[in-house]
Amino acid sequence: MRFATKNNILVPQKEDSLPISHIRNIPQPLPNPHFNFNPELQQLLTGKQLLIDDIPSNEIQAHYENGYATYRKGIDYLGKHPICNRCGNKDLQWFARFPCSRCGEICLYCRHCIMMGRISECTPLIGWNGPPPVTKLPAKIMEWQGKLSHGQQVSSESVIEAIQQNKELLVWAVCGAGKTEVLFQGIETALVAQKRVCIATPRTDVVLELTPRLQAAFPGIPVASLYGGSKDRHLYAPLTIATTHQLLRFYHAFDTLILDEVDAFPYTVEESLQHAAVQARKPVSAMIYLTATPNQKWQKECLQGKRAYTTIPARFHRYPLPVPQFVWCGNWQKNLHKNKLPANVLQWIKKRIESNKQALVFFPHIPLMEKALPILRQFAPTIEAVHAEDPERKEKVQKMRTKEIPLLLTTTILERGVTFPNIDVAVVGAEDDIFTESALVQIAGRAGRSSAHPNGVVTFFHYGKTDEMLRAKRQIVFMNQEGVKKGLID
C-alpha cells in the first residue's frame, strides 16, 4: 500500500504517496469516543499484528482515522539495513525484491516469515488501539480437582507470585514432574485479575495434547488453540495455547506468557521465534519458562543467583530419576555396515524381549536405524522403527501404548512429549553430536514415569564418552540429590 500524510493522518492513495516503510513517522489519531467501532474487528485485531489480507473487512481505514486501528511498518530500516518488524529478521540473505502490484515498485520483502503471509516495504502491520473485548468469566474459574505434591505446590506458589508481580521465572522441573498442573493456580490467578494468558510451545502435538487438559481444568473459559491450519486462528480468548510460530501474529497481547519446552527445537535455533515471544508480551507482563533441561548458561545463572527459578527435582511418585549407565560398544557403525550390531547391544535387547519388558531404542540417524531394524527383528518380528517423516508415526506410537509393539526404534523425535508407563531405554551411539545434554536428559526421562513402575533401566551405548553424556548424567544425579535434600524422594 502507498500512503500520503494529510492533516497528520495516513491516507492510502496511489499518486503523490510513499510505501509505508518510507514514511518516517506513522501518526496515530486518538480514539474518537463518538465512533461506533466494529466489535468483530475489535475481536480480530486486539493484541495482533495482521496483514490486510488477513482481515475480512473494508473498515480498517475508518477505524484508523478514528483512532481504533493502528498501522505499523512491516519492514523498517536501521540506517540502510532492513529489519522485518514481524519476525525480527535482519539477515540480508533472507530479504529479496519482487515487482509489487500494490505499490507499483520493485519492493523488498522478508523471505524468513513468508509462510505467515508476505511482509514487504509497502505492507502495514495492522493492530488495535481501542479497548479490549470484555470476556464474562464464570464465578468458579478452575474446576481441576487434583492435588499437587509438596514440590509442585512450592513451584506453583512461585508461579503465582511471578504472575502477580509481572516478573520472569524459570520452572526447572524434571521429566514427569507434572509441570502443567503446576501452572493451574497461576493461570487461575491471572484470569481472576482479568489478565490474558498464553501457553506457547515449539511443537503442534504438544498444543493438541495440552488443549483438552486446559479445557477440562477451565471449562467455563474460552480457550484458543493455535497451530498451522487451526480453526481458532481469529478467536479472541483469555486463555490461548499456541505454537511458538503462531506468536508471530501477536503484538503486545499477553499479560502472562508461559513458554513451555524452552530448550526444544526449533525455538532454540530460530531467533525469529524468540523475537516473537518478546513481541507477544505486553510491555508490563510476566514470563514463565518451563523446561526439564535448561542450557548450560541458564543453569549457571540459576546457581549464581542471576536468574529467578524454582525447581521440581523429583517426580510425584517420590522415586529418584533413573541414572543412565554408560556401556562401551566399540565401533558400532562399522559393525552395522557389515549387518551386525555389538554383542552387548543385542544382549540388552534380547533380555527385554524375553522378559516381556517394552523398550525404546534411540539411534542418531534414520539410515542407521533402518539398517538395524531387520537385524533386531530376529528377536521379535513386531519390532518397529519410527522417525519424524514416517507417515505411520502416530499409529506406531499408539501400538506401543497398547503393547502391540515390544520394542520401538526411534530417532530423537520421541525424546520428549510421549509417555509409556513401563519401559527401559537405550541409546545406541550416544557419542553422536545429535545427542546433546538436553536430548540425553529428555531420553532418560522416558523411563520410570509411572507410579506403578517407577524404576527403569537407561543405558547409553557409546564408542567414547562425550562431555554432553557426562553433563546429562551429572544433571540427573544433581536433581536426585536436590530431591533428597528437599524431602521429595523417599
N, C-alpha and C positions, 0 to 999 in steps of 0.2 A: 504493500500500500504506500501511496505517496500522500504527504500531508503538507498543508500550509498552516502558519500560525496567524490567527485573526482574533483580535481582542483577547489575547492571552489564552486562546483555546486552539487545540489542534483540529483542523478540518480536512477530511480526506478530499483531495481533488487532483486531477491529472496535470493541469497547467500551473506554472509558477509554484512548484512544490518540490519536496525532497523525500527520499526514503526515510523512514523514521530513525534509522541509525545515524543519519547525517544531521539530525536536529539536535543542537547542543543540550538544551534543557526542555524536558517534557512538562508543560504546565498541567496542574491538576486543579480543576474547579472545586470549590467547596460544595458539599451536598446541599441541594435545594430542598428545604423541608416541605415545600408545597408540591413537589413532584411525586406522582404515583409510580413508584418503581415496580417492575415486573418481579413477583416473588419466585417465578421459575428461574429467571436469570440470577436472582439472589442465591437460590439453592445451587445453581450450576457453578457460579463464579467465586463464592466465598472460599477464601484460602487457596485459590487455584491460580495458575498461570497457563491460560489456554490460547490456542490459535483460533483465528477467525473461522477456520473450517471445522473446529470442534463445537461451535456454538450455533444451534439451530434457531437463530433469532436475527432480525434485522434492526433491533432496537439498541444496539451497542452504542452507537454514536450519541443517541439521545440520552442514554444513561451516563455516558462520559461527560457530556456538556452540562448535565445537571449534578455532576459530582459523585455519581454512584458507581461508575465503572472506571477502571484505570488502564492506561496504556504504558507499557514499558518497552524499551528496546529489546528486540530478540538478540541482536548482536551489537555489542558496544566495542569501543576502541580504547586501549590504553596506549596513548601515543599513536603509533601506526599499527599496533598489534591488535588483531581482533580477539574478542572473548565472547563465547556463547553464554548468554545470561541464563539459559535454562540448565545446561549441563556443566557449565564452568570450563569447557574446553578452551585451551589457549594454544594448543599444538597446531602449528600451521599446516602440517600434513593432513589434518582432519578437516581442513576447510577446502572448498572448491568453488568454482564460479559456473553459472549457467545463465542462458538468456531468459530473463524473467518476464512473463506476460503481465504481472501485476504492476511492476514499476517501469517496465519498458527498457531496463538497463541490463548489463551483464552483472548479475547480482552474486555476491558472496554468500555461501550458506555453510552450515555446520553439518558435516557428514557423521559426526560422532553420535548424535542423538536422533538421527533421521528416522529411526524406527518409530518415534513418537510423533512424526509429522515434521515437515521441513521448516527449519528456522533460517531465515535469510536476513539480509540487511534491511529489507523493507517489511519485515514481519513484526507486528506488535504482539507482545505478550499481554493478554487481557485478564484483568483481575477485578476484584470487588472492593469498593470503598465505603459501602453503606453498612448498616447494622447486620450482624449475622442472623441466620434463621433461628427462630425460637423453637426448641425441642421440649415438649412436655415429658417430664420424667415421671415414672411411677413412684408411689410412696416408698416401696421397697425396691431398691435398685439391684442388689445382689441376692440371688437365690441359691448360691452354692452352699451345700451343707457339709462339706468335707472339713477335716481337722488338719491343721498344719503341725508338723513336727516342731520340736523346740528350735532346731536350726533354721527351719523355714520361717518360723514366727519372728525370730530375731531379724532376718533379712527383710521380711515383709514390713516390719516397723521402720527399717532404714529406707525402704522404697517410699513408704507413706511420707516420711519426713522430707525426702528429696523432692517429691511432688509438691508438697505444701510450700517448700521454700524455693522452688524453681532452681534446684541445683542439679549437677551431674553426679551420677553414681554408677559404679561398676558392680554388678552382681556376678561374682565369680563362684559358680556352683558346679559341682562335679556332675558328670553324665548320670542322668537318672535321679537327680536330687529333687525334681519337681519344681522347676523354675516357673512354669506357667502359673501354678497355683499360688506361688509367692507374690505374683502380680495382682491377684484379685482384689485384695483390700486396698491397694494403692489405686487401682482403676476406679473402685467404688468411691474413694475419697475425692478423686479428680472429678468424677461425674456429678457428685453431690455439689461440688463447688462450681458447676456449670463449665468445667474445663473440657476441652476437646482432646481426645486421646487417640494415638495411632501406635499400633504394634507393627513394625516393619521387619521383614526377614528376607535374606537373599533368594530363597527358593520357593517356587509356586507350591510344591507339595506340602511345605510347612504351613503356608497360608490355608490350604484346603483342609489340613488336619486341625489347625487352631480354630477356624471359623465356627464349626459346630460346638466346640468346647466353650468358646466365649459366648455364643448364643444361648447355650444351656445355663451358663453361670449368670448371665444378664438378660433374661428372656424378655423384659419389657423395654429394652434399649435397642434402637435401630443400629445394626452392625453392617458396615460396608466392607465387602471382601473384594480386594482389587488385585488382579493379575492380568496377564495378556489375554484379551478376549472376554474379560469378566463383564457380566450384565450390570454390575453395580458401578460402572465407571463414572456415572454422573450423579450418584446418590450422595447427598449430604447426610452425614451421620455423626453423632457424638463419639462413636467408637468405630475406628477403621482398622482393618487388618490388611496389609499391602506388601507386595514385593518391593524391594528397595528401588527397582526400576520405576515403579509407579509413582514414587516420590517426586520424580522429575516434573510431574504435573502440578505439584503443590508449591505454594509460596506463603510463608508466614501463616500456616494453617493451624498448627497444633500447640496446645499448652503443655502437653506431655507427649514426648516421642520415646517409645521403647524400642530399642534396636536389638533384635534377637540374633544370635549366631554372628556376632560382630567380627569373629575371626574367620568366617566362611567365605569361600569363593562364590560369586565374583566381587563381593563388597570390598575385600581386602586389596584387590588389584586394580579396581576401577575408581579413579579419583572422582569421576562424574557422579558415582553413587554416594560417595562421601559428601560431595558438594550438595547433592540433592537432599541428603538428610539434614544438613545445616540450614538450607533454604526453607525446608518444610516446617521447621520450628518457628514459633513466634519469637521476636527478639527477647522477650522475657518468658522463659519456659523451662521445663525440666527435661533432662535427657537421661534415660536409664539404659545402660548397656548390659546385655546378658551374654555370658559365654562360659563354657567349661574350660576353655583353653585360650586365655589371653596371651598375646605375643610377649616376647622377652622384654620389650621396652615397657609395656604396661605392667608386667609382673614386677619389674624393678621399681617403677613409680609407686605401685601399691606398697611394697615392702619398705620404701624410703619415706612413706607418708606424703607423697606428692600427688596422689590420686585417691579420691574418696571411693572406698569399696567395702563390700560386705561379702563374706564367704559362706557357702554352704558346703563344708568339706566332707559331708557324709550323706549317704542315701537314707531314705526314710526307714528302711528295714534295719538300720543300725549295724550293718556288717561292713567291713572295710572293702575298698575297691580291690579287685584282683590286680596284683602286681605282675607285669609281664616277665616271663622267663626268656633269657637270650640263649638261643641254641645255634651254634655254628653248623652250617650245612654245606660248606665248600662252594665250589663254582657251579651253582645250581643251573645257571643259564646254559653253560657248556653241556651239562648233563641233559638238559631239556632239548637241546638241538640234536641230541642222539636218541630222542624219545625216551629219556629216563628222568626220574626225579631222585633226589638224595634219599638214601635208605631211612634216615630218621624222619623225614617228612612223610614218606609212605607209611612208616610205622605209626606215626601220630594219627594219620587219617584212618588207617586200618583199625586202630584201637577205638576210635569214635564210632565207626560203623558197627563193629562187633558189640559194643556196649549200648548201642542204640541211643547215642548222645549226639544231638544235632550240632553242627558247627558251621561257622563262616570262615572261609579261607581267602585271604586277600592277596592279590597279585598286583604288581606295579603297572603292568601294561596288558592291553587286550590280547595281542597276538600270543604272548607267553601264557596267558591264562587259557586261551583256546587250545594251545598245544598240550597243556597239562590235562585238559578235560578227558580225552579218551584214555589217557594213562590211568587216571583215577577211577574211571568207570569200571575198572576191573573189580573194584570193591563193591560197587553198587551201580547198576545201570541207570538209576534215577537221579544220580548226582547231576546238577545243572550249573551253568555259568551265566552271569548277568553283568551288563555294563550299561552306561548311560544311553547309548543309542539302540539298545535292544528293544524291539517292538513288543516283546513279551515280558518286559521288566516287571510291570505291576503284577502280572499273573504268576510269575515265578516267586516273587516275594510273598504273595498270598499263599502259594503252595508250601512255601517254607513255614508259614504261620500254621497251616493246617497239617503240618508234619508229613506231607506227601513227598517232600524232598529231604533226604537225610543230611545232605551237605551241599552248601552253595558256594561256588567260587565267585569272587566278585572283585571289581576294581574299587577305588576309593568312593564310588557312588553310594555305597552303603555304610560309609564311615560314620554317618550321623542320620538322625531322623527315623530310624527303624528300631523296633523293639521286639525281640524274640525272648520268651520267658526263660528258656533253659538251654543255653548254648555255650560251647567253647569257641575260642577264636584263635586263628593262626595267621601270621603274615609271612608269606614266602618272598624273600628278597627285601627284608626290612631296611637294608642299607641303601635302597634306591632313593634318589633325590625327591621323588614324589611323596615319600613318607616323611613329612615334616613332623616336628614335635606335636603340633596341633592335631595332625591327622592320626598319629600313633596313639595319642591320648584318647581321641574320639573312638578309634577302633577298639582299644582296650575297654572302653566304656560300654561296648555292646554286651559284655559278659557280666553275669551276676546281678542283673537289674531287678529280678523278681524276688519278692519276699519268700516265696516257696522254694526258690533256687538261687540263693544269694551268693553262692560261690561258683566261679567259673575259671577255667584254665585259659590263660592268654600266653601264647608262645610266639616270639619273634625269631623266625629262622633267618639267618643272615650269613653273608660272606664278608664279614668285617663290621664291627660296631661303629656307628656314626655318633656325632655329637647330638643329633636330633633324637636318636634312640635313647641315649643316656639322659638327655633333658626330659624326655617324656616319662621315663621311669622315675626320675627324680621328682617330677611334679606329682605323680600319682602317690609316691611314698610321702611327700610333704603333705598332701591333702589327708592321707590316712592319719598322719601324726597330729594334724590340726583337729581332725575329728575326735581323736582320743583326748586331746587337751581340752576340747570344749564339751566333753562328755556326751558326744553324739554317736560314738561307736562303743559297743559293749565289749 
